[in-house]
Amino acid sequence: MTAPSSADAKSALDRTAEGGQDPVRYGTRWWTRHVWWVSLVLGSAGFAYVWLATPHVREIESVWHLVAKVVTFGFVCLAIAFFPLAGHRGAHLLLFLPFIFFTAYLFPRMGYFYFLDPELAEAGSWYTHQFLLFYPGIVLTAATAYRLGGGSPGRCLKIAANGMLVIFSGLLDYTWWLVNPVDIPEVIDAPHITILTGGPISYGATLLFIAAHVPVVVAVNLLPLDRWIARLVAAPAAPEPAPAA
């Protein structure tokens, strides 16, 4: 009996990652089923630090504040991607949680800043709620919906990464001046851009900043994350499909 070749093993991993079986559910590493809740605990702790210990302002006062936010988001993404009940009957009901959060807290709070307390909104509270809670909440809800519907963990991570790459690309900072009745500025002074460029960049240069993110998005979506995850958790390879009669 001959051992399977590396090409055969790769093909089996591909079948596992592409829907043969969920590598998280069937992973044989002892820690596989603990990744989601450990990541959730770490993500919750990180969010508590970001929310309570970092200033609610538009500017990024320290690169470490940005690192803390990105790492926190990453842990929450891992918790979603490694959630073990993906595809189970009734799992979709968990999506009521973000709906309740948006409706019962976030929208009323942002409306209060806009209509009743513009000074607090100008001070950064509205900006913080929009870009620390609202937009990441949309991205995480989309990733969660995909995962709970039986989506693969790797593609779930790609959905979350795509969402954050779009917001960090400068697209919003560029189009804000196009869709609103305002004059086009000479420079764009966006904190997430200036922290990389060292200062404001011209409106035209923002297009180059956006374009620089395109190959990154393409590269992320070409990564064989599901194959890597299946190998990492030692998921059993899906069998060869039965030949057609």
C-alpha atoms as an extended CHARMM CRD file, in Angstrom:
* protein
*
       245  EXT
         1         1  MET       CA              0.0000000000        0.0000000000        0.0000000000  PROA      1               0.0000000000
         2         2  THR       CA              1.5540000000        3.2820000000       -1.0960000000  PROA      2               0.0000000000
         3         3  ALA       CA              1.4900000000        6.4620000000        0.9540000000  PROA      3               0.0000000000
         4         4  PRO       CA             -0.5370000000        9.3320000000       -0.4920000000  PROA      4               0.0000000000
         5         5  SER       CA              1.5140000000       11.8420000000       -2.4190000000  PROA      5               0.0000000000
         6         6  SER       CA              1.7640000000       15.4740000000       -1.3480000000  PROA      6               0.0000000000
         7         7  ALA       CA             -0.5230000000       16.3930000000       -4.2600000000  PROA      7               0.0000000000
         8         8  ASP       CA             -3.1340000000       13.8880000000       -3.0290000000  PROA      8               0.0000000000
         9         9  ALA       CA             -2.8850000000       15.2520000000        0.5220000000  PROA      9               0.0000000000
        10        10  LYS       CA             -3.2700000000       18.8070000000       -0.7590000000  PROA      10              0.0000000000
        11        11  SER       CA             -6.3120000000       17.7750000000       -2.8010000000  PROA      11              0.0000000000
        12        12  ALA       CA             -7.8870000000       16.1660000000        0.2510000000  PROA      12              0.0000000000
        13        13  LEU       CA             -7.2980000000       19.2870000000        2.3100000000  PROA      13              0.0000000000
        14        14  ASP       CA             -8.8750000000       21.3550000000       -0.4560000000  PROA      14              0.0000000000
        15        15  ARG       CA            -11.9900000000       19.1760000000       -0.3630000000  PROA      15              0.0000000000
        16        16  THR       CA            -12.1510000000       19.5550000000        3.4060000000  PROA      16              0.0000000000
        17        17  ALA       CA            -11.8120000000       23.3330000000        3.1910000000  PROA      17              0.0000000000
        18        18  GLU       CA            -14.2800000000       23.6960000000        0.3430000000  PROA      18              0.0000000000
        19        19  GLY       CA            -17.2110000000       22.1210000000        2.0820000000  PROA      19              0.0000000000
        20        20  GLY       CA            -16.4180000000       18.4550000000        2.6220000000  PROA      20              0.0000000000
        21        21  GLN       CA            -16.5010000000       19.0940000000        6.3600000000  PROA      21              0.0000000000
        22        22  ASP       CA            -15.9210000000       22.0040000000        8.6960000000  PROA      22              0.0000000000
        23        23  PRO       CA            -12.2570000000       21.9030000000        9.7850000000  PROA      23              0.0000000000
        24        24  VAL       CA            -13.1250000000       23.6290000000       13.0660000000  PROA      24              0.0000000000
        25        25  ARG       CA            -15.8480000000       21.1400000000       13.9530000000  PROA      25              0.0000000000
        26        26  TYR       CA            -13.8070000000       18.0960000000       12.9910000000  PROA      26              0.0000000000
        27        27  GLY       CA            -10.3360000000       19.2900000000       13.9460000000  PROA      27              0.0000000000
        28        28  THR       CA             -8.4880000000       16.7300000000       16.0440000000  PROA      28              0.0000000000
        29        29  ARG       CA             -6.2210000000       19.1160000000       17.9550000000  PROA      29              0.0000000000
        30        30  TRP       CA             -7.3630000000       19.3400000000       21.5630000000  PROA      30              0.0000000000
        31        31  TRP       CA             -7.3410000000       23.1290000000       21.5250000000  PROA      31              0.0000000000
        32        32  THR       CA             -9.4660000000       23.5660000000       18.3940000000  PROA      32              0.0000000000
        33        33  ARG       CA            -12.7820000000       23.9100000000       20.2220000000  PROA      33              0.0000000000
        34        34  HSD       CA            -11.2950000000       26.3490000000       22.7310000000  PROA      34              0.0000000000
        35        35  VAL       CA            -10.0210000000       28.9020000000       20.2110000000  PROA      35              0.0000000000
        36        36  TRP       CA            -13.3690000000       30.6670000000       19.8520000000  PROA      36              0.0000000000
        37        37  TRP       CA            -14.0670000000       31.3340000000       23.5330000000  PROA      37              0.0000000000
        38        38  VAL       CA            -10.4440000000       32.1620000000       24.3990000000  PROA      38              0.0000000000
        39        39  SER       CA            -10.3930000000       34.6290000000       21.5040000000  PROA      39              0.0000000000
        40        40  LEU       CA            -13.7370000000       36.0560000000       22.6410000000  PROA      40              0.0000000000
        41        41  VAL       CA            -12.4330000000       36.5860000000       26.1730000000  PROA      41              0.0000000000
        42        42  LEU       CA             -9.2630000000       38.2630000000       24.9000000000  PROA      42              0.0000000000
        43        43  GLY       CA            -11.2630000000       40.3610000000       22.4370000000  PROA      43              0.0000000000
        44        44  SER       CA            -13.6570000000       41.4480000000       25.1830000000  PROA      44              0.0000000000
        45        45  ALA       CA            -10.7470000000       42.3790000000       27.4460000000  PROA      45              0.0000000000
        46        46  GLY       CA             -9.1400000000       44.3090000000       24.6070000000  PROA      46              0.0000000000
        47        47  PHE       CA            -12.3630000000       46.1500000000       23.8820000000  PROA      47              0.0000000000
        48        48  ALA       CA            -12.7200000000       47.0650000000       27.5520000000  PROA      48              0.0000000000
        49        49  TYR       CA             -9.2170000000       48.5280000000       27.4750000000  PROA      49              0.0000000000
        50        50  VAL       CA             -9.8360000000       50.4370000000       24.2420000000  PROA      50              0.0000000000
        51        51  TRP       CA            -13.1880000000       51.7900000000       25.3940000000  PROA      51              0.0000000000
        52        52  LEU       CA            -12.2190000000       52.6840000000       28.9320000000  PROA      52              0.0000000000
        53        53  ALA       CA             -8.5230000000       53.5360000000       28.7450000000  PROA      53              0.0000000000
        54        54  THR       CA             -8.0250000000       55.2140000000       25.3670000000  PROA      54              0.0000000000
        55        55  PRO       CA             -9.3430000000       58.6990000000       24.5170000000  PROA      55              0.0000000000
        56        56  HSD       CA            -12.5540000000       59.0290000000       22.5050000000  PROA      56              0.0000000000
        57        57  VAL       CA            -11.1360000000       61.4270000000       19.9440000000  PROA      57              0.0000000000
        58        58  ARG       CA            -10.7200000000       61.5080000000       16.1710000000  PROA      58              0.0000000000
        59        59  GLU       CA             -6.9480000000       61.7590000000       16.2820000000  PROA      59              0.0000000000
        60        60  ILE       CA             -4.7430000000       58.7140000000       16.8610000000  PROA      60              0.0000000000
        61        61  GLU       CA             -2.6370000000       59.9720000000       19.7480000000  PROA      61              0.0000000000
        62        62  SER       CA             -0.4440000000       56.8770000000       19.8890000000  PROA      62              0.0000000000
        63        63  VAL       CA              0.2990000000       54.1310000000       17.3970000000  PROA      63              0.0000000000
        64        64  TRP       CA             -0.2390000000       51.6910000000       20.2590000000  PROA      64              0.0000000000
        65        65  HSD       CA             -3.8560000000       52.7890000000       20.5310000000  PROA      65              0.0000000000
        66        66  LEU       CA             -4.3210000000       51.7670000000       16.8950000000  PROA      66              0.0000000000
        67        67  VAL       CA             -2.4990000000       48.4820000000       17.4920000000  PROA      67              0.0000000000
        68        68  ALA       CA             -4.7620000000       47.7280000000       20.4700000000  PROA      68              0.0000000000
        69        69  LYS       CA             -7.8690000000       48.3370000000       18.3480000000  PROA      69              0.0000000000
        70        70  VAL       CA             -6.6490000000       46.1760000000       15.4620000000  PROA      70              0.0000000000
        71        71  VAL       CA             -5.5580000000       43.3180000000       17.7520000000  PROA      71              0.0000000000
        72        72  THR       CA             -8.8840000000       43.4460000000       19.5870000000  PROA      72              0.0000000000
        73        73  PHE       CA            -10.7480000000       43.2770000000       16.2930000000  PROA      73              0.0000000000
        74        74  GLY       CA             -8.5690000000       40.3420000000       15.2440000000  PROA      74              0.0000000000
        75        75  PHE       CA             -9.4270000000       38.3290000000       18.3510000000  PROA      75              0.0000000000
        76        76  VAL       CA            -13.1480000000       38.9100000000       17.8140000000  PROA      76              0.0000000000
        77        77  CYS       CA            -12.7620000000       37.7620000000       14.1980000000  PROA      77              0.0000000000
        78        78  LEU       CA            -11.0530000000       34.5760000000       15.3740000000  PROA      78              0.0000000000
        79        79  ALA       CA            -13.8750000000       33.9430000000       17.8390000000  PROA      79              0.0000000000
        80        80  ILE       CA            -16.3990000000       34.1780000000       15.0020000000  PROA      80              0.0000000000
        81        81  ALA       CA            -14.3750000000       32.1220000000       12.5310000000  PROA      81              0.0000000000
        82        82  PHE       CA            -13.7780000000       29.3110000000       15.0410000000  PROA      82              0.0000000000
        83        83  PHE       CA            -17.3210000000       29.2700000000       16.4270000000  PROA      83              0.0000000000
        84        84  PRO       CA            -18.1050000000       25.5290000000       16.5720000000  PROA      84              0.0000000000
        85        85  LEU       CA            -21.8830000000       25.6470000000       16.0090000000  PROA      85              0.0000000000
        86        86  ALA       CA            -21.7420000000       27.0700000000       12.4880000000  PROA      86              0.0000000000
        87        87  GLY       CA            -24.5050000000       25.6620000000       10.3290000000  PROA      87              0.0000000000
        88        88  HSD       CA            -26.4820000000       24.2560000000       13.2610000000  PROA      88              0.0000000000
        89        89  ARG       CA            -30.2310000000       24.6700000000       13.3340000000  PROA      89              0.0000000000
        90        90  GLY       CA            -31.1010000000       27.7900000000       15.2950000000  PROA      90              0.0000000000
        91        91  ALA       CA            -27.5900000000       29.2630000000       15.1270000000  PROA      91              0.0000000000
        92        92  HSD       CA            -28.9440000000       32.1200000000       12.9990000000  PROA      92              0.0000000000
        93        93  LEU       CA            -30.9150000000       33.3530000000       16.0040000000  PROA      93              0.0000000000
        94        94  LEU       CA            -27.6390000000       34.6760000000       17.4340000000  PROA      94              0.0000000000
        95        95  LEU       CA            -27.8760000000       37.4390000000       14.8350000000  PROA      95              0.0000000000
        96        96  PHE       CA            -30.5480000000       39.0340000000       17.0100000000  PROA      96              0.0000000000
        97        97  LEU       CA            -27.7110000000       40.1630000000       19.2920000000  PROA      97              0.0000000000
        98        98  PRO       CA            -26.1660000000       42.7200000000       16.8810000000  PROA      98              0.0000000000
        99        99  PHE       CA            -29.6520000000       43.8600000000       15.8190000000  PROA      99              0.0000000000
       100       100  ILE       CA            -30.5380000000       44.5560000000       19.4460000000  PROA      100             0.0000000000
       101       101  PHE       CA            -27.1970000000       46.2920000000       20.0330000000  PROA      101             0.0000000000
       102       102  PHE       CA            -27.6530000000       48.5790000000       17.0380000000  PROA      102             0.0000000000
       103       103  THR       CA            -31.2880000000       49.3520000000       17.8040000000  PROA      103             0.0000000000
       104       104  ALA       CA            -31.2440000000       49.5950000000       21.5970000000  PROA      104             0.0000000000
       105       105  TYR       CA            -27.9440000000       51.4020000000       22.1060000000  PROA      105             0.0000000000
       106       106  LEU       CA            -25.8830000000       52.5030000000       19.1300000000  PROA      106             0.0000000000
       107       107  PHE       CA            -28.4420000000       54.3030000000       16.9660000000  PROA      107             0.0000000000
       108       108  PRO       CA            -30.1040000000       56.1320000000       19.8850000000  PROA      108             0.0000000000
       109       109  ARG       CA            -26.7060000000       57.1660000000       21.2230000000  PROA      109             0.0000000000
       110       110  MET       CA            -25.4370000000       58.4580000000       17.8770000000  PROA      110             0.0000000000
       111       111  GLY       CA            -28.7360000000       60.2470000000       17.3230000000  PROA      111             0.0000000000
       112       112  TYR       CA            -28.3270000000       61.9740000000       20.6770000000  PROA      112             0.0000000000
       113       113  PHE       CA            -24.8930000000       63.2880000000       19.6850000000  PROA      113             0.0000000000
       114       114  TYR       CA            -26.1890000000       64.5460000000       16.3700000000  PROA      114             0.0000000000
       115       115  PHE       CA            -29.4180000000       66.1980000000       17.5140000000  PROA      115             0.0000000000
       116       116  LEU       CA            -28.9410000000       67.1540000000       21.1650000000  PROA      116             0.0000000000
       117       117  ASP       CA            -25.2510000000       67.3860000000       21.9960000000  PROA      117             0.0000000000
       118       118  PRO       CA            -23.2340000000       68.5940000000       18.9770000000  PROA      118             0.0000000000
       119       119  GLU       CA            -20.4160000000       69.7880000000       21.2430000000  PROA      119             0.0000000000
       120       120  LEU       CA            -19.8530000000       66.2520000000       22.4950000000  PROA      120             0.0000000000
       121       121  ALA       CA            -20.0530000000       65.0120000000       18.9100000000  PROA      121             0.0000000000
       122       122  GLU       CA            -17.4220000000       67.5370000000       17.8600000000  PROA      122             0.0000000000
       123       123  ALA       CA            -15.2270000000       66.4080000000       20.7470000000  PROA      123             0.0000000000
       124       124  GLY       CA            -14.9710000000       62.9480000000       19.2110000000  PROA      124             0.0000000000
       125       125  SER       CA            -17.7220000000       60.8680000000       20.8090000000  PROA      125             0.0000000000
       126       126  TRP       CA            -19.7930000000       60.6020000000       17.6220000000  PROA      126             0.0000000000
       127       127  TYR       CA            -16.6590000000       59.7490000000       15.6140000000  PROA      127             0.0000000000
       128       128  THR       CA            -15.7030000000       57.0740000000       18.1390000000  PROA      128             0.0000000000
       129       129  HSD       CA            -19.1440000000       55.4750000000       18.0540000000  PROA      129             0.0000000000
       130       130  GLN       CA            -19.1910000000       55.4990000000       14.2560000000  PROA      130             0.0000000000
       131       131  PHE       CA            -15.7470000000       54.0320000000       13.6100000000  PROA      131             0.0000000000
       132       132  LEU       CA            -15.1550000000       51.9890000000       16.7570000000  PROA      132             0.0000000000
       133       133  LEU       CA            -18.6380000000       50.4860000000       17.0590000000  PROA      133             0.0000000000
       134       134  PHE       CA            -20.8330000000       51.1020000000       14.0190000000  PROA      134             0.0000000000
       135       135  TYR       CA            -18.6220000000       50.1870000000       11.0670000000  PROA      135             0.0000000000
       136       136  PRO       CA            -16.7950000000       47.3080000000       12.8020000000  PROA      136             0.0000000000
       137       137  GLY       CA            -20.2230000000       46.1150000000       13.9540000000  PROA      137             0.0000000000
       138       138  ILE       CA            -21.4190000000       45.9520000000       10.3450000000  PROA      138             0.0000000000
       139       139  VAL       CA            -18.3150000000       44.0350000000        9.2860000000  PROA      139             0.0000000000
       140       140  LEU       CA            -18.5320000000       41.5820000000       12.1790000000  PROA      140             0.0000000000
       141       141  THR       CA            -22.2610000000       41.0550000000       11.6310000000  PROA      141             0.0000000000
       142       142  ALA       CA            -21.6320000000       40.1740000000        7.9810000000  PROA      142             0.0000000000
       143       143  ALA       CA            -18.8440000000       37.7630000000        8.9570000000  PROA      143             0.0000000000
       144       144  THR       CA            -21.0140000000       36.2340000000       11.6770000000  PROA      144             0.0000000000
       145       145  ALA       CA            -23.9450000000       35.7360000000        9.3160000000  PROA      145             0.0000000000
       146       146  TYR       CA            -21.6740000000       33.9580000000        6.8420000000  PROA      146             0.0000000000
       147       147  ARG       CA            -20.1690000000       31.7180000000        9.5250000000  PROA      147             0.0000000000
       148       148  LEU       CA            -23.4610000000       30.8700000000       11.2320000000  PROA      148             0.0000000000
       149       149  GLY       CA            -24.8830000000       29.8990000000        7.8520000000  PROA      149             0.0000000000
       150       150  GLY       CA            -22.1850000000       27.2590000000        7.5160000000  PROA      150             0.0000000000
       151       151  GLY       CA            -19.4880000000       29.3320000000        5.8520000000  PROA      151             0.0000000000
       152       152  SER       CA            -15.8820000000       28.2440000000        6.1660000000  PROA      152             0.0000000000
       153       153  PRO       CA            -13.6450000000       29.8330000000        8.8180000000  PROA      153             0.0000000000
       154       154  GLY       CA            -11.0690000000       31.0390000000        6.2990000000  PROA      154             0.0000000000
       155       155  ARG       CA            -13.5770000000       32.8760000000        4.1450000000  PROA      155             0.0000000000
       156       156  CYS       CA            -15.1480000000       34.2960000000        7.2850000000  PROA      156             0.0000000000
       157       157  LEU       CA            -11.7880000000       35.8400000000        8.1690000000  PROA      157             0.0000000000
       158       158  LYS       CA            -11.4710000000       37.1700000000        4.6220000000  PROA      158             0.0000000000
       159       159  ILE       CA            -14.8500000000       38.9130000000        4.8730000000  PROA      159             0.0000000000
       160       160  ALA       CA            -13.7250000000       40.6840000000        8.0400000000  PROA      160             0.0000000000
       161       161  ALA       CA            -10.3340000000       41.5710000000        6.5570000000  PROA      161             0.0000000000
       162       162  ASN       CA            -11.9540000000       42.9320000000        3.3950000000  PROA      162             0.0000000000
       163       163  GLY       CA            -14.2160000000       45.1820000000        5.4270000000  PROA      163             0.0000000000
       164       164  MET       CA            -11.3660000000       46.6760000000        7.4030000000  PROA      164             0.0000000000
       165       165  LEU       CA             -9.0900000000       47.0850000000        4.3780000000  PROA      165             0.0000000000
       166       166  VAL       CA            -11.8300000000       49.0810000000        2.6530000000  PROA      166             0.0000000000
       167       167  ILE       CA            -12.2580000000       51.4990000000        5.5690000000  PROA      167             0.0000000000
       168       168  PHE       CA             -8.4990000000       51.9190000000        6.0430000000  PROA      168             0.0000000000
       169       169  SER       CA             -7.9010000000       52.3490000000        2.3110000000  PROA      169             0.0000000000
       170       170  GLY       CA             -8.9420000000       55.9920000000        2.3320000000  PROA      170             0.0000000000
       171       171  LEU       CA            -11.9650000000       55.3920000000        0.0950000000  PROA      171             0.0000000000
       172       172  LEU       CA            -14.3120000000       57.0070000000        2.5990000000  PROA      172             0.0000000000
       173       173  ASP       CA            -11.9940000000       59.9700000000        3.0810000000  PROA      173             0.0000000000
       174       174  TYR       CA            -11.8870000000       60.5040000000       -0.6870000000  PROA      174             0.0000000000
       175       175  THR       CA            -15.5650000000       60.0250000000       -1.5080000000  PROA      175             0.0000000000
       176       176  TRP       CA            -16.8350000000       62.0600000000        1.4720000000  PROA      176             0.0000000000
       177       177  TRP       CA            -15.9190000000       65.1900000000       -0.4830000000  PROA      177             0.0000000000
       178       178  LEU       CA            -17.5770000000       63.8800000000       -3.6370000000  PROA      178             0.0000000000
       179       179  VAL       CA            -20.9770000000       62.8300000000       -2.3040000000  PROA      179             0.0000000000
       180       180  ASN       CA            -21.4770000000       65.8700000000       -0.0630000000  PROA      180             0.0000000000
       181       181  PRO       CA            -22.1100000000       69.4570000000       -1.2660000000  PROA      181             0.0000000000
       182       182  VAL       CA            -18.6970000000       70.7820000000       -0.2060000000  PROA      182             0.0000000000
       183       183  ASP       CA            -15.6010000000       72.0870000000       -1.9610000000  PROA      183             0.0000000000
       184       184  ILE       CA            -12.8550000000       69.5890000000       -2.7820000000  PROA      184             0.0000000000
       185       185  PRO       CA             -9.9300000000       70.1830000000       -0.3970000000  PROA      185             0.0000000000
       186       186  GLU       CA             -6.3090000000       70.4320000000       -1.3980000000  PROA      186             0.0000000000
       187       187  VAL       CA             -5.2070000000       67.8990000000        1.2230000000  PROA      187             0.0000000000
       188       188  ILE       CA             -6.7590000000       65.0090000000        3.1510000000  PROA      188             0.0000000000
       189       189  ASP       CA             -6.0110000000       64.9410000000        6.8630000000  PROA      189             0.0000000000
       190       190  ALA       CA             -7.2460000000       61.5150000000        7.9760000000  PROA      190             0.0000000000
       191       191  PRO       CA             -5.6380000000       60.0670000000       11.1330000000  PROA      191             0.0000000000
       192       192  HSD       CA             -5.3250000000       56.5120000000        9.7720000000  PROA      192             0.0000000000
       193       193  ILE       CA             -3.5500000000       57.9010000000        6.6950000000  PROA      193             0.0000000000
       194       194  THR       CA             -1.3180000000       60.4770000000        8.3420000000  PROA      194             0.0000000000
       195       195  ILE       CA             -0.0380000000       57.9340000000       10.8600000000  PROA      195             0.0000000000
       196       196  LEU       CA              1.4700000000       56.0750000000        7.8690000000  PROA      196             0.0000000000
       197       197  THR       CA              2.4430000000       59.0100000000        5.6600000000  PROA      197             0.0000000000
       198       198  GLY       CA              3.7020000000       61.3110000000        8.4160000000  PROA      198             0.0000000000
       199       199  GLY       CA              1.2370000000       64.0590000000        7.5660000000  PROA      199             0.0000000000
       200       200  PRO       CA             -1.7060000000       65.0710000000        5.3720000000  PROA      200             0.0000000000
       201       201  ILE       CA             -1.5570000000       64.0910000000        1.7090000000  PROA      201             0.0000000000
       202       202  SER       CA             -3.0190000000       65.7910000000       -1.3330000000  PROA      202             0.0000000000
       203       203  TYR       CA             -6.4950000000       64.9180000000       -2.5280000000  PROA      203             0.0000000000
       204       204  GLY       CA             -5.0180000000       63.4010000000       -5.6820000000  PROA      204             0.0000000000
       205       205  ALA       CA             -2.4660000000       61.3880000000       -3.7280000000  PROA      205             0.0000000000
       206       206  THR       CA             -5.3270000000       59.8430000000       -1.7890000000  PROA      206             0.0000000000
       207       207  LEU       CA             -6.2610000000       58.0130000000       -4.9850000000  PROA      207             0.0000000000
       208       208  LEU       CA             -2.7970000000       56.4610000000       -5.0390000000  PROA      208             0.0000000000
       209       209  PHE       CA             -3.2070000000       55.5130000000       -1.3660000000  PROA      209             0.0000000000
       210       210  ILE       CA             -6.4840000000       53.7850000000       -2.2510000000  PROA      210             0.0000000000
       211       211  ALA       CA             -4.9480000000       52.0630000000       -5.2670000000  PROA      211             0.0000000000
       212       212  ALA       CA             -2.1130000000       50.7240000000       -3.1040000000  PROA      212             0.0000000000
       213       213  HSD       CA             -4.6950000000       48.7270000000       -1.1470000000  PROA      213             0.0000000000
       214       214  VAL       CA             -6.0410000000       46.9190000000       -4.2070000000  PROA      214             0.0000000000
       215       215  PRO       CA             -3.1930000000       44.3630000000       -4.4740000000  PROA      215             0.0000000000
       216       216  VAL       CA             -3.4410000000       43.8390000000       -0.7100000000  PROA      216             0.0000000000
       217       217  VAL       CA             -7.1460000000       42.9920000000       -1.0180000000  PROA      217             0.0000000000
       218       218  VAL       CA             -6.4150000000       40.6530000000       -3.9310000000  PROA      218             0.0000000000
       219       219  ALA       CA             -3.6050000000       38.9510000000       -2.0060000000  PROA      219             0.0000000000
       220       220  VAL       CA             -5.7580000000       38.4550000000        1.0920000000  PROA      220             0.0000000000
       221       221  ASN       CA             -8.5460000000       36.8630000000       -0.9320000000  PROA      221             0.0000000000
       222       222  LEU       CA             -6.1260000000       34.5180000000       -2.6870000000  PROA      222             0.0000000000
       223       223  LEU       CA             -4.6770000000       33.1710000000        0.5580000000  PROA      223             0.0000000000
       224       224  PRO       CA             -5.5970000000       29.4930000000        1.1280000000  PROA      224             0.0000000000
       225       225  LEU       CA             -6.7130000000       30.2060000000        4.6880000000  PROA      225             0.0000000000
       226       226  ASP       CA             -9.1220000000       27.2720000000        4.8840000000  PROA      226             0.0000000000
       227       227  ARG       CA             -6.4320000000       24.8550000000        3.7720000000  PROA      227             0.0000000000
       228       228  TRP       CA             -4.0450000000       26.2900000000        6.3610000000  PROA      228             0.0000000000
       229       229  ILE       CA             -6.6830000000       26.0760000000        9.0920000000  PROA      229             0.0000000000
       230       230  ALA       CA             -7.5270000000       22.4740000000        8.1630000000  PROA      230             0.0000000000
       231       231  ARG       CA             -3.8480000000       21.5700000000        8.3980000000  PROA      231             0.0000000000
       232       232  LEU       CA             -3.3950000000       23.5460000000       11.6360000000  PROA      232             0.0000000000
       233       233  VAL       CA             -6.2660000000       21.8200000000       13.4570000000  PROA      233             0.0000000000
       234       234  ALA       CA             -5.4580000000       18.4450000000       11.8570000000  PROA      234             0.0000000000
       235       235  ALA       CA             -8.9050000000       18.0670000000       10.3530000000  PROA      235             0.0000000000
       236       236  PRO       CA             -9.4660000000       14.6640000000        8.7120000000  PROA      236             0.0000000000
       237       237  ALA       CA             -9.3750000000       14.9280000000        4.9560000000  PROA      237             0.0000000000
       238       238  ALA       CA            -12.6610000000       14.6540000000        3.1190000000  PROA      238             0.0000000000
       239       239  PRO       CA            -12.9680000000       11.4530000000        1.1080000000  PROA      239             0.0000000000
       240       240  GLU       CA            -12.8320000000       11.3390000000       -2.6560000000  PROA      240             0.0000000000
       241       241  PRO       CA            -16.2510000000       12.0220000000       -4.1790000000  PROA      241             0.0000000000
       242       242  ALA       CA            -17.9530000000        8.9120000000       -5.4810000000  PROA      242             0.0000000000
       243       243  PRO       CA            -17.7060000000        8.5270000000       -9.2620000000  PROA      243             0.0000000000
       244       244  ALA       CA            -20.8610000000        9.1320000000      -11.2450000000  PROA      244             0.0000000000
       245       245  ALA       CA            -22.7530000000        6.0180000000      -12.1350000000  PROA      245             0.0000000000
